């Protein structure tokens, strides 16, 4: 089975609190299908985000099914877990309502176990930092269609992950090409420093998905920004 090449634009939120998710999701709902929420635990990366920054009980309410993600009938949510020991928290994010979960290859803990536990339940992405070799571990199980439980690979286009507005790292262009050669049937998502200037080169190199934070939400018109990316 071959997964088809299709460019997907995914607005990204690095939330200081739940209100930021609500406000930014409200800006782009109806113009995008999926939003990525960056989750930082302060260990895998130095920065903290919601829900590790505690302002309210929004996370706990979703865990207990007392509340849901904003506009959950209109939006799918991709959670980029920039955390150590992802195997300890993945069930919580499934409960919260994740459609996709991204796990980082460099994280401490049982990365493969977390991937295998998620396979077939939600879409699973394996993220690699700019200087990490792209290798899907042999111990990652296969799903029913004979493909790896990895539904997509996420390449970081920046050196310093966990922060928006970082400088684009040129090395990611060749990394996309080599990853596409090595794993031709697995979609490639690019996260970090994606802009209207860098996006055409990323697409030409073989990227299928563009995860975009600052270039959407730090503009005067986020909807216009989304639509401009969709025309690329």
N, C-alpha and C positions, 0 to 999 in steps of 0.2 A: 504494500500500500504506500502511495506517495502522498505526502502532505503538500497541498498546493501553495504556491507562492502568492501571498497577498499582503499588501501593506496595511497595517493597522496603526492608528494613532491613539496612544494611551496617555491622557493627562495624568500627571503624577503629583501627589500631595505629600509633603513632609510635615506632618501635623504636630504643632505644639500642643493642641488640645482638640477635643471632639468638635467644638464649634467651628474650627478651621475646616474640618472635613465637610461639615454641613454646608458652610458658606461656599466653598469652592465647588463642591459637587452640584450645588444649586446653579452655579454659573454655567456649567457645561452640560447638564443633563438635557437630553434631547438632541445633542450634537455629537455624542460619543456613546459607545456601548459599554466600555470598560474604563475604570479608573484604577490607577495603582496607588496604594497607600504604603509609604515607606515606614517601616517599624524599626526603630533603633533602640537597643537595650543599654547603651552606654558601656558595653564590654567589647563586643565584636567591632564596633566603631565607638569613638569617644562621645558622640552626640546621643542625646536622649530624645525620644518623641512620645506622643500619646501611644499607648496607655502607660508607658513607663514614667512619664511626667503625669502626676496625679492632680487633676482639677475637679473631677466629679466621679460619679459611679456609672458612667455611660457604658464602659466596657463590661462591668459586672452585670449590668442590666441585660446586655445582649447575650452574655453567657447563659443567663437564666431564662432566656427567651421572653423577657419582659419588654424588650424593645428591639428594634432592628436597625440595620444600616440605613443611612439616609437614602431615600428614593430607591429602595431596594427592588421595587417592581420595575424600575426603568433602567437601573444600572447594575452591571456586574462589577465585583471588586476583586482586584489582584493585590495580595498582600506580599510585599517584598520584605522578608524577615531577615534584617541585618542584625542577627542575634547569634549568640553562642548557644549550644545545646538545643537546637531547634526541635529535636525529638521530644522534648519536655513540654512544648507548648503548641505543637501543630494541631492537636485535637481541639484546643480552645479556638483556634482560628477557623477550623471547619465549623464549629458550633456557631461562631459569630456570623458566618455566612459567606466565607470565601468561595469564589469561583475558581480562582487560581492562587497558588502559593509558590513563591520563589524562595529557594533555600540557597545559601552561599557555600560554595565548595570549600572555602577556607575556614568555615565556622568550626569551633571546637565542639566535640560531641559526636553523636552518631548520625552523621549526615545521610549516609546510605540507608540506615534504618528509618529515618524520617521520610525519605523519598519513597521507599517501599511501602510504608504504612499508608501513604497518601495515594499511591497509584490506583487509578480507576475510580477514585472518589471525587477528586478535584483535579484540575489541570496542574501539573507540576513543572516548574522551571528550575534549572540549575544555573546559578550565576557564577561568573568567573571574573576576578579582578584582572586588571590590564596586564599584569605580569605573570598570571597563572596559566600553566599549560592546560589546554582544553582536552580533558579526558573524562569520559563517562565511565565510572567504575564498573568493572565486570560483574560485581555483585548486585548491581541494580537489576531488579526483576524485569521480566517482560510482561506487557499487558496482553490482553486476549487477542489483539490483532498482530501479535508477534513483534511489535515495536517496543522499545524501551519505555519504562514508566516515565521517563523524561519526555514531556510534551513539547518543551522548547528550551533553548539555551539563551541565557541573558548575559551579554557581554557588557562590562562597564566601560564607558567611554571616557572615564576620568581616572585620575590616580587616587584622589582622596574621596572615598565613598562615604555616604551618610550626610552629605552637604549638597545643597543646590547652588547653582551659579559657579560651578568649577570650570576650569579651563579644559577645553577639548584636547584629548591625547591622540595624536595622529596614528599611534600604533594600532588603534582599534580597526583601522581600515584593512590592514593586512590580516588582522586577526579574524575579521569577518570572512575574508576570502579563504583562509586556511581552514576555518571551522566548516564553511560550506562545502569544501572539498572533502573533509574528513567525515562529516555527518550531513550528506546532501538532502536527506528527507526530514530533518528536524528544523523547524522555524527558528530564526535567530532574532532576538529582541535586543535592542541597544538602549542602555540607560545611562544618562550622564552627558551633559553638554550638547544635547540635540537641539539644533536651531535651524532656521530656514536656510542658513548658509551651509551647515554641515549635513543636513538631512539628505540632499540629493546624492552626495558622495557615499553616504551610508547605504542608501537604497541601491545605488549602482554596484556597490561591493557585494550585495546579497542580503541585506537586512530585510526582515519581514515585518517587524514591529518596531515602532519608535516610541519610547517612553519619554515624555516631555514635561518638565516642571516649569522652570523660570520662563522659558520662551512662550508659554501660554499664560500662566497666572501672574507674571510680572509685567504684562502688557496692559494697555488701556482698554483693550477689547478682547477678552479671552476667547469668545465665540469666533470672532474674526480670525484669531490666531489658529484655532483648531481647523477652521475651514481652509485656511491657506495651506496648512500642512497636508490636508486631504487632497489638495490639487497636485501635489508633487508626484 
